[in-house]
Amino acid sequence: MSFRWYFEFSFDICRQDKVIVHIKQITMVDQNLVSDLNKRADAANLVEMLKNVAKQFPGKAVFTTSLGIEDQVITDMIFFNNLDIKVVTLDTGRLFEETYKVLNRTIEKYGKQIGL
C-alpha cells in the first residue's frame, strides 16, 4: 500500500465581514515522513493505518467522502473506532435524493457530524 501525503491549508482574508481573498495552499509532506508512513501502511490493516494517521496528525486528519459504498466502509471504520479524523463531503446542491438519504442515515447511525 502506498500513499501520497499532503496538508491543505485554506483561509479567507476579509474586510468588513466580506471575503475579499480566498487562499488555498497544498503543501507536500516531508518525504522522510511519507516513507515512514508508507512502511507502516504496508505492515498494517486499514483500521491500524487510520489509527496511525489520527495519532500522527491529531486534530488535522480529514477524510473526504463521496458517500459511495467504498467511502462508507472507511467512514464506518473512522466512526466505529472513534478516531480523531474529521469526515467531510462536498454538497453541490445537485446530489441525488438517495445520496442525501445516505448522508442523513450515516449521521443518525453514528451520532457524528459529517462536514459539508
MARPA-841131 format. One record per residue (C-alpha): residue number from 0; x, y negated, z; residue in three letters. Coordinates in steps of 0.25 Angstrom, whole numbers, plus 5000, padded with zeros to 4 digits. Each point is the difference from the previous one (the first is absolute). Layout:
REM MARPA-841131
@num->NUM | east->X | north->Y | up->Z | residu->ALA $
...
***
This chain:
REM MARPA-841131
@num->0 | east->5000 | north->5000 | up->5000 | residu->MET $
@num->1 | east->5006 | north->4986 | up->4996 | residu->SER $
@num->2 | east->4994 | north->4986 | up->5003 | residu->PHE $
@num->3 | east->5003 | north->4986 | up->4996 | residu->ARG $
@num->4 | east->4999 | north->4991 | up->5012 | residu->TRP $
@num->5 | east->4996 | north->4986 | up->4999 | residu->TYR $
@num->6 | east->4996 | north->4989 | up->5010 | residu->PHE $
@num->7 | east->4989 | north->4990 | up->4995 | residu->GLU $
@num->8 | east->4999 | north->4986 | up->5006 | residu->PHE $
@num->9 | east->4989 | north->4991 | up->4997 | residu->SER $
@num->10 | east->4996 | north->4986 | up->5005 | residu->PHE $
@num->11 | east->4993 | north->4988 | up->4996 | residu->ASP $
@num->12 | east->5004 | north->4985 | up->5001 | residu->ILE $
@num->13 | east->4988 | north->4992 | up->5004 | residu->CYS $
@num->14 | east->4997 | north->4985 | up->5000 | residu->ARG $
@num->15 | east->4987 | north->4996 | up->5008 | residu->GLN $
@num->16 | east->4995 | north->5014 | up->5000 | residu->ASP $
@num->17 | east->5002 | north->5002 | up->4985 | residu->LYS $
@num->18 | east->5009 | north->5010 | up->4994 | residu->VAL $
@num->19 | east->5010 | north->4993 | up->4991 | residu->ILE $
@num->20 | east->5010 | north->5010 | up->4998 | residu->VAL $
@num->21 | east->4999 | north->5016 | up->5002 | residu->HIS $
@num->22 | east->5014 | north->5006 | up->5001 | residu->ILE $
@num->23 | east->5002 | north->5015 | up->4999 | residu->LYS $
@num->24 | east->5014 | north->5006 | up->5001 | residu->GLN $
@num->25 | east->5003 | north->5015 | up->4999 | residu->ILE $
@num->26 | east->5014 | north->5004 | up->5005 | residu->THR $
@num->27 | east->5006 | north->5013 | up->4998 | residu->MET $
@num->28 | east->5004 | north->5007 | up->5013 | residu->VAL $
@num->29 | east->5015 | north->5003 | up->5002 | residu->ASP $
@num->30 | east->5004 | north->5012 | up->4992 | residu->GLN $
@num->31 | east->5007 | north->5007 | up->5012 | residu->ASN $
@num->32 | east->4987 | north->4999 | up->5007 | residu->LEU $
@num->33 | east->4993 | north->5006 | up->4988 | residu->VAL $
@num->34 | east->5010 | north->5011 | up->4999 | residu->SER $
@num->35 | east->4997 | north->5004 | up->5015 | residu->ASP $
@num->36 | east->4985 | north->4999 | up->4999 | residu->LEU $
@num->37 | east->5001 | north->5009 | up->4987 | residu->ASN $
@num->38 | east->5008 | north->5010 | up->5008 | residu->LYS $
@num->39 | east->4990 | north->5000 | up->5011 | residu->ARG $
@num->40 | east->4989 | north->5001 | up->4990 | residu->ALA $
@num->41 | east->5006 | north->5013 | up->4993 | residu->ASP $
@num->42 | east->5000 | north->5007 | up->5014 | residu->ALA $
@num->43 | east->4986 | north->4995 | up->5005 | residu->ALA $
@num->44 | east->4986 | north->5003 | up->4996 | residu->ASN $
@num->45 | east->4991 | north->4988 | up->4996 | residu->LEU $
@num->46 | east->4995 | north->4998 | up->5015 | residu->VAL $
@num->47 | east->5014 | north->5000 | up->5005 | residu->GLU $
@num->48 | east->5004 | north->4990 | up->4989 | residu->MET $
@num->49 | east->4989 | north->4991 | up->5003 | residu->LEU $
@num->50 | east->5004 | north->5000 | up->5015 | residu->LYS $
@num->51 | east->5014 | north->4997 | up->4996 | residu->ASN $
@num->52 | east->4996 | north->4988 | up->4992 | residu->VAL $
@num->53 | east->4991 | north->4995 | up->5011 | residu->ALA $
@num->54 | east->5011 | north->5001 | up->5010 | residu->LYS $
@num->55 | east->5011 | north->4994 | up->4991 | residu->GLN $
@num->56 | east->4991 | north->4988 | up->4996 | residu->PHE $
@num->57 | east->4991 | north->4998 | up->5013 | residu->PRO $
@num->58 | east->4988 | north->4990 | up->4996 | residu->GLY $
@num->59 | east->5005 | north->4998 | up->4986 | residu->LYS $
@num->60 | east->4997 | north->5013 | up->4992 | residu->ALA $
@num->61 | east->4988 | north->4999 | up->4991 | residu->VAL $
@num->62 | east->4993 | north->5011 | up->4992 | residu->PHE $
@num->63 | east->4992 | north->4995 | up->4988 | residu->THR $
@num->64 | east->4988 | north->5009 | up->4997 | residu->THR $
@num->65 | east->4992 | north->5001 | up->4987 | residu->SER $
@num->66 | east->4990 | north->5008 | up->5008 | residu->LEU $
@num->67 | east->5002 | north->5012 | up->4991 | residu->GLY $
@num->68 | east->5001 | north->5014 | up->5005 | residu->ILE $
@num->69 | east->5015 | north->5000 | up->5001 | residu->GLU $
@num->70 | east->5000 | north->4987 | up->5008 | residu->ASP $
@num->71 | east->4989 | north->5005 | up->5009 | residu->GLN $
@num->72 | east->5009 | north->5011 | up->5004 | residu->VAL $
@num->73 | east->5011 | north->4991 | up->5003 | residu->ILE $
@num->74 | east->4990 | north->4990 | up->5007 | residu->THR $
@num->75 | east->4996 | north->5012 | up->5009 | residu->ASP $
@num->76 | east->5014 | north->5003 | up->5004 | residu->MET $
@num->77 | east->5002 | north->4986 | up->5004 | residu->ILE $
@num->78 | east->4987 | north->4998 | up->5008 | residu->PHE $
@num->79 | east->4999 | north->5014 | up->5006 | residu->PHE $
@num->80 | east->5015 | north->4999 | up->5005 | residu->ASN $
@num->81 | east->4997 | north->4986 | up->5004 | residu->ASN $
@num->82 | east->5013 | north->4995 | up->4993 | residu->LEU $
@num->83 | east->5004 | north->4985 | up->5000 | residu->ASP $
@num->84 | east->4998 | north->4999 | up->4985 | residu->ILE $
@num->85 | east->4990 | north->4990 | up->4995 | residu->LYS $
@num->86 | east->4990 | north->5005 | up->4989 | residu->VAL $
@num->87 | east->4995 | north->4990 | up->4990 | residu->VAL $
@num->88 | east->4993 | north->5000 | up->4987 | residu->THR $
@num->89 | east->4997 | north->4990 | up->4989 | residu->LEU $
@num->90 | east->4986 | north->4996 | up->4998 | residu->ASP $
@num->91 | east->4998 | north->4995 | up->4986 | residu->THR $
@num->92 | east->4985 | north->4998 | up->5002 | residu->GLY $
@num->93 | east->4998 | north->5009 | up->4989 | residu->ARG $
@num->94 | east->5002 | north->5013 | up->5006 | residu->LEU $
@num->95 | east->4990 | north->5011 | up->4999 | residu->PHE $
@num->96 | east->4989 | north->5002 | up->5010 | residu->GLU $
@num->97 | east->5005 | north->5013 | up->5004 | residu->GLU $
@num->98 | east->5014 | north->4994 | up->5003 | residu->THR $
@num->99 | east->4994 | north->4991 | up->5010 | residu->TYR $
@num->100 | east->4992 | north->5012 | up->5006 | residu->LYS $
@num->101 | east->5014 | north->5007 | up->5002 | residu->VAL $
@num->102 | east->5006 | north->4987 | up->5006 | residu->LEU $
@num->103 | east->4988 | north->4999 | up->5010 | residu->ASN $
@num->104 | east->5000 | north->5015 | up->5003 | residu->ARG $
@num->105 | east->5015 | north->5000 | up->5003 | residu->THR $
@num->106 | east->4999 | north->4988 | up->5009 | residu->ILE $
@num->107 | east->4988 | north->5006 | up->5007 | residu->GLU $
@num->108 | east->5007 | north->5014 | up->5002 | residu->LYS $
@num->109 | east->5013 | north->4995 | up->5005 | residu->TYR $
@num->110 | east->4996 | north->4987 | up->5007 | residu->GLY $
@num->111 | east->5011 | north->4993 | up->4994 | residu->LYS $
@num->112 | east->5001 | north->4988 | up->4990 | residu->GLN $
@num->113 | east->5005 | north->5000 | up->4986 | residu->ILE $
@num->114 | east->5005 | north->4987 | up->4996 | residu->GLY $
@num->115 | east->4993 | north->4993 | up->4988 | residu->LEU $
***
